[in-house]
């Protein structure tokens, strides 16, 4: 085997081209498409989770601030009940979006 043939076989720059010319190359396109589709769905799901959690954290923080500034226990319980209703509605609406 000549030295030029050896360097051609072990040249890392040709590795990707060799892979695409392999017998299973006709599967490469569909597999890459599926991988991209899966990645896009995961990113979309992550952004939905971040949106929902961000909204809940914002509401929770505002509620805690409101409780800290209220005048007494009856008002604090009223604020907590309103927070609980909003939280249940948010979780219910988010679940309904995926059903």
N, C-alpha and C positions, 0 to 999 in steps of 0.2 A: 504494500500500500504506500503510495507516495505521501510525502510530508504535507503537500497542499491538500490532499484528500482528508488526512487526519485533522488538520486545522479546520477544515470546512465542517466536519462532523461534530467537533467539540466547540465550535464558535458559539458563545452564548447569544450573540445577536441574531443567529439563525434559529434559535430554539423556538420562538413564537411562530415563525413561518413554518418550521418543520411540524409543529403541533397542528397548525391549521391544515396542512397537507396530509395529515394522518388519516387512516381509514375511517376514523370516527368523526372526521371534520364535518360531515353532513349533520351531525348532532349538535355541533358547537353553536350554530345560530339559534336554534330553538331553546337550548339550555341558557344561553345568554339572555334571550328574550324573557324567559321565565324568571331568571335571577333579577333582571331589571324590574319586572312587574312586581315581584315579591318585595324588592327594596322600596319601590315607590309606595306600595301599600303599607309597609312598615313605617315609612316616613309620614304618611298621611295619618296613620293611627297615632303615632307619637305626637303630632301636632294637635290632634283632637284631645288627647290626654292632657297635654300641656295647657291647652285652652281651658279645659274644664277645671283642672286643678288650680290653675292661676285664678280663675274666677272665684272658686271656693275659698282659696287663701285670702283673696282680697276681701270677700264678704266676712270671713271669720275675723280678720284684723279690724275691720270697721266695727263689727259687733263688739269685740273686746274693748275697743276704745270707747264706744258708746256706753258699755256697762261700767267702765272705769269712771266715766264722767256723770253717771246718773245720780239721782239724789237719795236713793234708798233701795231696800230689798224689793218692794212691790214693782218698782219701775225696772229693776234688774231682771226680775222674773218675766215681766212683760217683753222685754228686749230679747231674753233668751227664748221665749216661746215663738216670737216672730222669726228669730234666726233658725230655729228648728223647722218651722214651716217652710221657710225658703230653702233650707238644705234638702228636706224631703222632696220638695217640688223639683229642685235641680236634679237630684239623683233620678227621680221618676222620669222627668223629661229626657234626660240623657239616655236612660235605658230604653225609653220608647223610640228614640231616634234609631236604635240599632235593632229593633224588633221588626 
